[in-house]
Amino acid sequence: MSMKHIFGAGLLAAALATTALVSVASAETLRVMQGSVSAPLNVPMNRAVVVESDTPFAELSIANPGIADISTLSDRSIYVLGKTPGRTTLTLLAPDGTLISNVDVHVTPDIAEFKERLQQILPGETIEVRTANDGIVLSGVVSSSAKLDRALDLAERYAPERVSNLMSVGGTQQVMLKVRFAEMQRSVAKNLGVSLAAQGGSKIGIAGETGTWLAEGNGIGSPVTVEQGVRGALGLGFTAGSVQFAVLLEALESKGVVRTLAEPNLTALSGQEARFLGGGEYPIPVLTSDGIGIDYKPFGVELTFTPTVVDGDIINLQMNAAVSSIDTTITVEAGGFSINAFKRRETSTTVEMRDGESFAVAGLLQDDFRNLNSQLPWIGDVPILGTLFRSADYQRNQSELVIIITPHLVTPTVGDSFALPTDRVRLPTEREFFLNGEVAMSPKSGAAGEVARQDFSSSYGYVME
């Protein structure tokens, strides 16, 4: 063997000896007195401790070799290696066969390394780590639910399925969600039409583009009457012998604007679902095994959301918001019942934002345009004269919808500071009602009077941080 190999082997042997020496020197040492021990022997899993006895022993035994392994270093020293979490008993016998002592060996998960990793991953968090039987118990207060999940995931790597969570999440864990529905609808309609009609005594007539618009009862020599429902119409009639002529000019322009606004507010605990419905329920007949039953469909302002405070003031929101109303312009007849349709604007999404920030989670810009030009064939193409046999219809409908959400971290407030809408109004006395004609009065003094002088611009029931 060359000198290089000999030198390398010597270094390796020295390193192994040094490692074993350091391992034994740094291990816990328990001294066994005659007939008793000073304390139970705690052995970390996959680590070793040394047990020393004042009395020389001749025989050793371990109750459960699967929990701990033992070997002798001398007639007074024992090397104990922890294998799996659990409890067992180490028995020491003297040369004459008498019992020296029974040592209670408790093998626990190695939480020293776990504590180091916990401090590296979650610095500044006050988490206490203890062992219980063969598991790990975590207690303390963490700043967010996300850090709580990280601590539990790390503990599962050291004690799979044997982690007890006694931690709690500090800080504000209640979320108030403010939702604003804003919708604008604009409509413009213009139409211009000209119709001609002629009728003779033989019941033979000709009509313009819109057909015979004369109402029943029109006859030769009688006044011209227009059918009901015709708006913006001007009718003229004259007779020439036995023939009656009539001219109808229709010109109409209409404009309309509709504004819809709803602002539901709802508060929920982090991780819990909250529901809100401001409206009603519409009865709908349904077919059942017993005949025709009634089912109820909710309408109005609906809000369902589940907030989760992720870290600090970061909030994860799972929400479903909708605004619906009964559409009386569409009616369905079924089984003798008259059922109306529904208008519904709904959004379902998951977003993440900070306290006080806003998101436009849904938006719709719709522009419907219709331009219709109708006429009698050939005659309507004649210049100037063809205008009398032509009709033009123009309609444009615009709709713009936006849904904005704003979450806030909130804490409960004192009940006496609530400001209710009813606090601003008091019932009038008989004198105020009969003599002055007052229907509602404002409180003049006291706590209700102070509330009556306040406005309603702030939120109620909770204090926003």
C-alpha positions in Angstrom: 0.0 0.0 0.0 1.4 3.4 -1.0 2.0 6.2 1.5 -0.8 8.2 -0.1 -3.4 5.5 0.6 -2.1 5.0 4.1 -2.2 8.7 4.8 -5.8 8.9 3.4 -7.0 6.0 5.5 -5.5 7.5 8.6 -7.3 10.8 8.0 -10.6 8.9 7.5 -10.2 7.0 10.7 -9.3 10.1 12.6 -12.4 11.8 11.2 -14.7 9.0 12.2 -13.2 8.8 15.7 -13.6 12.6 16.1 -17.2 12.4 14.9 -18.1 9.6 17.3 -16.3 11.4 20.2 -18.2 14.6 19.4 -21.5 12.7 19.1 -21.1 11.0 22.5 -19.7 14.1 24.2 -22.6 16.3 23.0 -25.2 13.7 23.9 -27.3 13.8 27.1 -25.8 11.8 30.0 -28.0 10.3 32.7 -26.5 9.0 36.0 -28.1 6.0 37.6 -27.9 5.7 41.3 -28.5 2.4 43.2 -32.1 1.5 42.9 -33.3 4.8 41.2 -32.6 7.3 38.4 -32.4 11.0 38.7 -34.9 11.6 35.8 -36.5 9.9 32.9 -34.3 9.4 29.9 -35.4 11.6 26.9 -33.8 10.4 23.6 -34.4 12.3 20.4 -35.2 10.1 17.4 -32.1 9.1 15.4 -29.8 10.5 18.1 -28.0 8.9 21.0 -27.4 9.5 24.8 -25.1 7.9 27.3 -26.3 6.3 30.6 -23.8 6.0 33.4 -24.3 3.8 36.5 -22.5 4.1 39.8 -22.7 0.4 40.3 -21.1 -2.0 37.7 -23.7 -4.0 35.8 -23.5 -7.4 34.3 -26.6 -7.6 32.1 -28.8 -5.1 30.2 -32.2 -5.5 28.5 -34.6 -3.2 26.6 -38.3 -3.8 26.7 -38.9 -2.8 23.1 -35.9 -2.9 20.8 -37.9 -1.3 18.0 -38.1 2.0 20.0 -34.5 2.2 21.2 -31.3 0.3 20.7 -28.6 -0.2 23.3 -24.9 -1.1 23.5 -22.3 -1.2 26.3 -19.3 1.2 26.4 -18.1 -0.3 29.7 -19.4 -2.0 32.8 -20.7 1.4 33.9 -21.7 3.2 30.6 -24.5 2.4 28.2 -25.0 3.9 24.7 -28.8 4.4 23.9 -29.9 5.2 20.3 -33.5 6.4 19.7 -35.2 4.7 16.7 -38.9 5.4 16.7 -41.1 7.6 18.9 -42.5 5.9 21.9 -41.8 4.8 25.5 -39.9 1.7 26.7 -37.9 0.5 29.8 -34.1 -0.1 30.1 -33.3 -2.7 32.9 -29.8 -2.9 34.6 -28.8 -6.1 36.5 -25.9 -6.5 38.9 -23.4 -9.5 38.6 -25.3 -11.3 41.3 -28.5 -11.0 39.4 -30.1 -8.3 41.6 -31.9 -5.3 40.0 -29.9 -2.1 39.9 -32.6 0.1 38.3 -35.3 0.4 35.6 -34.8 3.5 33.4 -37.8 5.0 31.7 -36.7 5.7 28.1 -38.8 8.2 26.1 -38.0 8.5 22.4 -39.4 11.7 20.9 -39.2 13.4 17.5 -36.1 15.5 17.0 -37.7 18.9 17.5 -34.4 20.8 17.8 -33.9 20.8 14.0 -37.6 21.5 13.5 -37.3 24.6 15.8 -34.3 25.8 13.8 -36.2 25.4 10.5 -39.3 27.1 11.9 -37.3 30.1 13.0 -35.7 30.3 9.5 -38.9 30.1 7.6 -41.1 32.1 10.0 -38.9 34.6 11.8 -40.6 36.7 14.4 -43.5 34.3 15.0 -44.1 33.2 18.6 -44.7 29.5 18.0 -44.1 27.1 20.9 -43.1 23.5 20.0 -43.7 20.6 22.3 -43.8 16.8 22.0 -46.7 14.6 23.1 -46.3 10.9 23.0 -45.0 10.4 19.4 -46.3 13.7 18.0 -45.6 17.4 17.9 -47.8 20.0 19.5 -47.8 23.6 18.2 -49.1 26.5 20.2 -48.9 30.3 20.2 -50.2 33.1 18.0 -49.3 33.7 14.4 -49.9 36.8 12.4 -51.9 35.2 9.5 -53.5 32.0 8.4 -51.0 31.6 5.6 -48.1 31.4 8.1 -50.2 29.0 10.2 -50.5 26.7 7.2 -46.7 26.9 6.6 -45.9 25.9 10.2 -48.3 22.9 9.9 -46.8 21.8 6.6 -43.3 21.9 8.1 -44.4 20.0 11.2 -46.0 17.3 9.0 -42.5 16.5 7.5 -41.1 15.7 11.0 -44.2 13.9 12.4 -46.6 12.9 9.6 -50.2 12.8 10.7 -49.1 13.3 14.3 -49.3 17.1 14.6 -51.7 18.8 17.0 -52.5 22.4 16.2 -53.2 24.7 19.2 -52.2 27.9 17.4 -54.4 30.8 16.8 -54.4 33.6 14.3 -53.9 37.1 15.6 -54.9 40.4 14.0 -58.3 41.3 12.4 -60.0 38.3 10.9 -63.4 39.9 10.0 -64.0 41.3 6.5 -66.7 43.7 5.3 -67.3 43.6 1.6 -68.8 46.6 -0.1 -70.3 45.9 -3.6 -71.5 48.6 -5.9 -73.7 47.8 -8.9 -74.0 50.7 -11.4 -76.0 50.4 -14.6 -77.1 53.0 -17.2 -79.5 52.3 -20.0 -80.1 54.8 -22.8 -82.6 54.3 -25.7 -83.4 56.4 -28.7 -86.1 55.7 -31.2 -87.2 57.6 -34.3 -89.6 56.7 -37.0 -91.2 58.5 -40.0 -94.0 56.9 -42.1 -96.5 58.0 -44.6 -99.6 55.9 -45.6 -102.3 56.4 -48.2 -105.7 54.7 -48.4 -108.7 54.9 -50.7 -112.0 53.2 -50.5 -114.9 53.1 -52.8 -118.5 52.1 -52.5 -117.7 48.7 -53.9 -115.4 48.0 -51.0 -112.3 48.1 -53.2 -109.4 50.1 -51.8 -105.8 50.7 -52.1 -103.4 51.2 -49.2 -99.9 52.6 -48.6 -96.9 51.0 -47.0 -98.4 50.4 -43.6 -101.6 48.8 -44.8 -105.2 49.9 -44.3 -104.9 51.7 -41.0 -108.5 53.1 -40.9 -110.5 52.0 -37.9 -113.8 50.1 -38.3 -116.8 52.4 -39.0 -115.1 54.5 -41.6 -117.3 54.9 -44.6 -117.9 57.1 -47.5 -118.6 60.6 -46.4 -117.9 59.8 -42.7 -115.0 61.3 -40.6 -111.7 59.5 -40.8 -110.7 57.7 -37.6 -107.3 56.2 -36.8 -106.8 52.8 -35.0 -106.0 52.9 -31.4 -102.3 52.6 -30.4 -101.0 54.8 -33.2 -98.8 57.6 -31.7 -97.5 60.7 -33.4 -100.0 60.3 -36.2 -101.8 62.9 -38.2 -104.7 61.7 -40.4 -106.4 63.6 -43.2 -109.4 62.5 -45.3 -111.4 63.8 -48.1 -114.0 62.5 -50.6 -114.2 62.8 -54.4 -117.6 61.6 -55.5 -118.0 58.1 -54.3 -114.4 57.6 -53.4 -112.9 58.4 -50.0 -109.2 59.2 -49.7 -107.1 59.3 -46.5 -103.6 60.3 -45.7 -101.7 59.3 -42.5 -98.4 60.9 -41.5 -96.6 59.2 -38.6 -93.6 61.0 -37.0 -92.3 60.0 -33.6 -89.1 60.5 -31.6 -88.6 58.9 -28.1 -85.7 59.0 -25.7 -85.3 57.3 -22.4 -82.7 56.9 -19.6 -82.7 54.3 -16.8 -80.3 54.3 -13.9 -79.8 51.4 -11.6 -77.7 51.5 -8.4 -77.3 49.0 -5.6 -74.7 49.0 -2.8 -75.0 45.9 -0.5 -72.5 45.6 2.4 -71.9 42.3 4.2 -69.5 41.2 6.9 -68.1 37.7 7.5 -65.4 35.9 9.5 -62.3 34.8 7.6 -62.9 31.5 6.0 -66.7 31.6 6.5 -69.4 32.1 3.9 -71.9 35.0 4.2 -75.1 35.5 2.2 -77.3 38.5 1.6 -80.6 38.9 -0.3 -82.4 42.3 -0.5 -85.6 41.7 -2.6 -88.2 39.0 -2.6 -89.2 35.6 -4.0 -91.4 35.2 -7.1 -93.8 32.2 -7.1 -93.5 29.9 -10.1 -95.8 26.9 -10.7 -94.0 23.6 -11.2 -95.1 20.1 -12.0 -94.9 17.6 -9.1 -96.0 14.1 -8.5 -99.1 15.4 -6.7 -100.0 17.8 -9.4 -99.0 21.5 -9.7 -96.9 22.9 -6.9 -95.3 26.3 -6.3 -91.6 27.0 -6.4 -90.1 30.4 -5.4 -87.3 32.1 -7.3 -85.4 34.8 -5.4 -84.9 38.2 -7.1 -83.4 41.5 -6.0 -79.8 42.2 -4.8 -78.0 38.9 -4.0 -74.5 38.6 -2.5 -72.5 35.5 -1.4 -68.9 35.7 -0.6 -66.2 33.8 1.4 -63.2 36.0 2.6 -59.9 34.6 3.6 -57.3 36.9 5.3 -54.1 35.5 3.7 -51.3 37.5 5.2 -51.6 40.8 7.0 -54.0 43.0 5.1 -54.1 40.7 2.0 -57.6 39.3 1.5 -58.7 36.5 -0.8 -62.3 36.7 -1.9 -64.6 34.1 -3.5 -67.8 35.9 -4.4 -71.0 35.6 -6.3 -73.0 38.8 -6.8 -76.2 39.4 -8.8 -79.0 41.9 -9.4 -82.3 40.6 -10.8 -85.8 42.0 -11.3 -89.1 40.9 -12.8 -89.5 41.7 -16.5 -93.1 42.6 -17.1 -92.6 43.0 -20.8 -92.3 39.2 -21.3 -95.1 37.0 -20.1 -95.5 33.3 -20.6 -98.8 31.5 -20.3 -98.6 27.9 -18.9 -101.3 25.8 -17.4 -103.6 28.8 -16.8 -100.8 30.7 -15.1 -99.2 33.9 -16.3 -95.5 34.0 -15.6 -93.1 36.9 -16.1 -89.5 36.7 -17.2 -86.5 37.9 -15.2 -83.7 40.4 -15.9 -80.5 39.2 -14.2 -76.9 40.6 -14.1 -74.6 38.2 -12.3 -70.9 37.7 -11.7 -68.9 34.9 -10.0 -65.2 35.3 -9.4 -62.2 34.9 -7.1 -59.8 37.8 -6.6 -57.1 38.9 -4.1 -56.5 42.4 -2.9 -55.5 44.5 0.1 -57.7 46.2 2.7 -59.4 49.2 1.1 -58.4 48.5 -2.5 -61.1 48.2 -5.1 -61.6 46.0 -8.2 -64.0 46.4 -11.1 -64.7 42.6 -11.2 -67.3 42.8 -14.0 -68.2 45.3 -16.8 -70.5 45.3 -19.8 -70.9 47.8 -22.6 -73.7 46.8 -24.9 -74.8 48.9 -28.0 -77.8 47.6 -30.0 -78.6 49.4 -33.3 -81.5 48.9 -35.7 -82.3 50.8 -38.9 -85.3 49.7 -40.9 -86.5 51.1 -44.2 -89.6 49.6 -45.8 -91.7 50.7 -48.8 -94.1 49.5 -51.4 -92.3 47.9 -54.4 -91.5 50.2 -57.3 -93.7 53.0 -56.1 -91.4 53.7 -53.2 -88.5 54.2 -55.6 -90.2 57.1 -57.4 -88.5 60.4 -56.5 -90.5 62.7 -54.2 -93.7 60.9 -54.7 -92.2 57.6 -53.4 -91.8 59.2 -50.0 -95.6 58.9 -49.5 -95.1 55.1 -49.8 -92.0 54.7 -47.6 -91.4 54.2 -43.9 -88.2 54.6 -41.9 -87.6 53.2 -38.4 -84.5 53.9 -36.3 -83.8 52.4 -32.8 -80.6 52.4 -30.7 -80.3 50.9 -27.2 -77.2 51.4 -25.1 -76.4 49.7 -21.8 -73.4 50.0 -19.5 -72.9 47.9 -16.4 -70.0 47.8 -13.9 -69.6 45.9 -10.6 -67.0 47.2 -8.1 -66.0 45.5 -4.9 -64.0 46.9 -1.9 -63.1 44.7 1.1 -62.3 46.2 4.5 -60.8 44.6 7.7 -63.2 45.5 10.5 -63.5 45.1 14.2 -66.8 45.3 16.3 -67.7 48.5 17.9 -69.7 49.5 21.0 -73.4 48.9 20.6 -74.3 52.4 21.9 -72.6 54.0 19.0 -74.8 52.5 16.4 -76.7 55.0 14.2 -79.9 53.6 12.9 -82.2 55.1 10.2 -85.1 55.0 12.7 -83.1 57.2 15.1 -83.6 60.2 12.7 -87.4 60.1 12.9 -90.0 60.2 15.7 -93.7 60.0 15.6 -95.6 63.4 15.8 -97.9 64.2 18.6 -101.7 64.7 18.0 -101.2 68.4 18.0 -98.4 68.3 15.5 -100.3 65.9 13.3 -103.7 67.5 13.2 -102.9 71.2 13.6 -99.5 71.4 11.8 -100.0 68.4 9.4 -96.6 66.9 10.4 -96.1 63.3 9.5 -92.6 62.7 10.8 -90.5 64.7 13.2 -86.8 64.8 14.0 -85.7 64.4 17.7 -84.7 67.7 19.3 -82.6 66.5 22.2 -81.0 63.5 23.7 -79.0 60.7 22.1 -81.5 60.3 19.3 -81.3 64.0 18.6 -77.6 63.8 18.3 -77.9 60.9 15.9 -80.5 62.8 13.9 -78.0 65.5 13.2 -75.5 63.0 11.8 -75.3 61.9 8.3 -75.2 58.3 6.9 -71.9 58.5 5.0 -70.0 56.1 7.2 -70.4 52.3 7.7 -72.5 51.0 10.6 -71.9 48.4 13.2 -68.1 47.9 12.5 -65.0 50.0 12.7 -62.6 50.0 9.8 -59.0 50.0 10.7 
